[in-house]
């Protein structure tokens, strides 16, 4: 059964991230925290 209940932690995080959590927001905040350019961050995700 799927519920739509949101945890208190998620509500708190969404309050401080100005919106719902998403993969894009997580990747963006990780890149900014590590002070990596978009180009270098993209290169680090390339298939090797």
Number of C-alpha atoms within 10 A of each C-alpha: 2 4 5 5 6 8 8 9 9 11 14 10 13 14 12 9 13 8 11 12 14 10 8 9 13 12 12 15 13 13 16 13 9 10 10 13 11 12 8 10 17 11 10 10 8 7 5 4
